[in-house]
Amino acid sequence: MKNVTKMKILKPANEVFEAFIDPSKIGNFWFSSSSERWEQGKTVTLRYDEYDAQLDIEVMEVETNKKIVFQWGDGHIVTITLKELDTSSTIIEVTEEGFNENDDDFINQLIGNKEGWVYVLTCLKGYLEYGVNLRAALVK
């Protein structure tokens, strides 16, 4: 089972791509920090200072300005694809796979995951299009 989230960002694909893989940019919309630049085969540590939490991801594939694939959590695979519509807009699609349909909490996991990716992409849009930092403002 997979969850798919899409959003249009009014920036070229290279700027959207760099926001994810550049450690100096990711803290403006998602995690507080990233241990290093995301490259295929690397294990990257992502940190949330606000929650005193961190996790490692395994970067499985990187296609410059087009695709990022990583594994995290309980074997979930995340694929981020970028489709540049023109020189000033990109469709970003995030697909997360690895949900257990037999888990009693399956529906809540899907809803929470979708909510999370919509929030991340909204923060990304705010950062890239308007220069604002919306991250870590969601309250559950």
C-alpha positions as CSV (number, residue, x, y, z in Angstrom):
1,M,0.0,0.0,0.0
2,K,1.2,3.5,-0.8
3,N,0.3,7.1,-0.1
4,V,0.7,9.8,-2.8
5,T,0.8,13.5,-2.2
6,K,1.3,16.2,-4.9
7,M,1.8,19.9,-5.0
8,K,2.7,22.6,-7.5
9,I,5.7,24.8,-6.4
10,L,6.3,28.0,-8.3
11,K,10.0,27.4,-8.7
12,P,12.2,25.5,-11.1
13,A,13.0,21.8,-10.3
14,N,16.6,22.5,-9.4
15,E,15.5,24.8,-6.6
16,V,13.0,22.3,-5.3
17,F,15.6,19.5,-5.5
18,E,18.3,21.5,-3.7
19,A,15.9,22.3,-0.9
20,F,15.8,18.6,0.0
21,I,19.4,17.5,-0.5
22,D,21.3,20.6,0.7
23,P,21.8,20.5,4.5
24,S,21.8,24.3,4.7
25,K,18.2,24.5,3.2
26,I,16.2,21.6,4.7
27,G,15.9,23.4,8.0
28,N,13.9,26.1,6.4
29,F,10.9,23.8,5.7
30,W,11.3,20.3,7.2
31,F,13.8,18.9,9.7
32,S,15.9,21.2,11.8
33,S,19.1,19.8,10.2
34,S,20.6,17.2,7.9
35,S,24.0,15.7,8.6
36,E,25.2,16.0,5.0
37,R,24.2,16.4,1.4
38,W,21.9,13.6,0.2
39,E,23.7,11.3,-2.2
40,Q,22.9,7.8,-3.4
41,G,24.3,5.2,-1.0
42,K,24.7,7.5,2.0
43,T,23.1,7.3,5.4
44,V,21.9,10.7,6.4
45,T,20.9,11.7,10.0
46,L,17.9,14.1,10.2
47,R,17.3,16.0,13.4
48,Y,14.2,17.7,14.9
49,D,15.5,19.9,17.6
50,E,12.0,20.9,18.7
51,Y,11.2,17.3,19.6
52,D,14.7,16.3,20.6
53,A,14.5,13.5,18.0
54,Q,16.6,12.2,15.2
55,L,16.4,9.5,12.6
56,D,18.6,8.0,9.9
57,I,17.6,7.6,6.3
58,E,19.2,5.5,3.7
59,V,19.4,7.4,0.4
60,M,18.7,4.8,-2.3
61,E,18.6,6.8,-5.5
62,V,19.2,10.4,-6.6
63,E,18.6,11.6,-10.1
64,T,19.5,15.3,-10.2
65,N,16.5,17.6,-10.4
66,K,14.2,14.7,-11.0
67,K,14.0,12.1,-8.3
68,I,15.1,11.2,-4.7
69,V,14.4,7.8,-3.2
70,F,15.1,7.0,0.5
71,Q,14.2,4.4,3.1
72,W,13.2,5.3,6.7
73,G,11.2,4.1,9.7
74,D,10.0,0.5,9.5
75,G,11.2,-0.1,6.0
76,H,9.1,2.6,4.4
77,I,10.3,3.8,1.0
78,V,9.8,7.4,0.0
79,T,10.0,8.5,-3.6
80,I,10.1,12.2,-4.4
81,T,9.7,13.0,-8.1
82,L,9.9,16.4,-9.7
83,K,8.3,17.3,-13.0
84,E,9.3,20.7,-14.2
85,L,6.3,22.3,-16.0
86,D,8.3,25.3,-17.3
87,T,11.2,27.4,-16.0
88,S,9.2,28.7,-13.1
89,S,7.0,25.8,-11.8
90,T,7.4,22.2,-10.7
91,I,5.0,19.5,-9.7
92,I,6.4,17.6,-6.7
93,E,5.0,14.1,-6.0
94,V,5.8,12.2,-2.8
95,T,5.0,8.5,-2.7
96,E,5.5,6.6,0.5
97,E,5.2,2.8,0.5
98,G,5.5,0.1,3.1
99,F,2.3,0.3,5.1
100,N,0.9,-2.9,6.5
101,E,-2.7,-3.3,5.5
102,N,-3.2,-5.8,8.2
103,D,-2.2,-3.5,11.0
104,D,-5.1,-2.5,13.2
105,D,-4.0,1.1,13.0
106,F,-3.6,1.1,9.2
107,I,-6.2,3.8,8.4
108,N,-4.8,6.2,11.1
109,Q,-1.3,5.6,9.8
110,L,-2.3,6.5,6.2
111,I,-4.2,9.6,7.4
112,G,-1.3,10.8,9.6
113,N,1.2,10.1,6.8
114,K,-0.9,12.1,4.3
115,E,-1.3,14.9,6.8
116,G,2.5,15.0,7.3
117,W,3.4,15.1,3.7
118,V,0.8,17.8,2.9
119,Y,2.3,19.8,5.8
120,V,5.9,19.3,4.6
121,L,5.0,20.3,1.0
122,T,3.1,23.4,2.3
123,C,6.2,24.4,4.3
124,L,8.4,23.9,1.2
125,K,6.0,26.1,-0.8
126,G,6.1,28.8,1.8
127,Y,9.9,28.7,2.0
128,L,10.7,28.6,-1.7
129,E,7.9,30.9,-3.0
130,Y,7.7,33.4,-0.1
131,G,10.8,33.0,2.0
132,V,8.9,32.2,5.1
133,N,9.6,29.4,7.6
134,L,6.4,27.5,8.6
135,R,8.1,24.3,9.9
136,A,7.4,23.0,13.4
137,A,4.2,25.0,13.7
138,L,1.8,22.1,13.4
139,V,0.1,21.2,16.6
140,K,-1.7,17.9,17.0
